[in-house]
Amino acid sequence: MQQIDEAESRNASRRLRCVRQITEADEETLQIVSSVLDRMNLGPKPERKKRARTLRPEAEKGGSA
């Protein structure tokens, strides 16, 4: 009977540690989401100009030599 009580006690403490870790992770996740939303609310960003691709020489592409 004592072994069962000890096992239950270990399981209870393990569950408590897991709950604490989940709670901490959840707070961290909420902080990350909050900062991302704050950045999104700054307003529209100016459009970027796309650069034209430059062709590499055949030797750099690994083409037939």
N, C-alpha and C positions, 0 to 999 in steps of 0.2 A: 504494500500500500504506500509505503514511503517513497519507493522508486517512482510510482505514478505521480505523486505530488511533486517530486523534484522535476520530472519531465514536463509536467504542466507548467511549473514555474519557469523553466527554461523557455518553453514555447511562448508563454505570456511575455517574457522580457524580449524575446526575438520579435514578436508581433509589435510590441511597443517601439522598438528600434526602427522597424520597417515603417510604421506609421509616421514616426518623426522624420525619417528620410523623405518619405513621400510629401509630407507637409513642407519641408524645406525646399524640395525640388519644385513644388507647386508655386511657392512664393517667388523663386528665381524665375520660373517660366512667366509668371505674371509681370515681373519687372521687365523682362525682355520684350514681351508683347506690348507693354505700355510704352517703352522707348521707341519701338518700331512705329506704333500708332502716332506718337508725338512727331516723329520725322515725317510721316505721311501728311500730317496736318499743316506742314509749313507752307504749302501751296504748290502750284504746278512748277515743275522744273523746266528751264528752257530746253528746247529741242537741240539735240546734238547733231552735228554734221557727220555723215558717214564718210569714212575714208575709202578711197578706191584701193582695191587689192593690187599688189605688185606681184608680177610673175617672178618666180625664182628660177635661176639657171638650172638646166637639166642635171648638172653634177650634184647640186644640193638636194634635188628631189629624190635622188636615188634611182634615176632612170638608167636605161641601158648604156653601157660604156664599151 
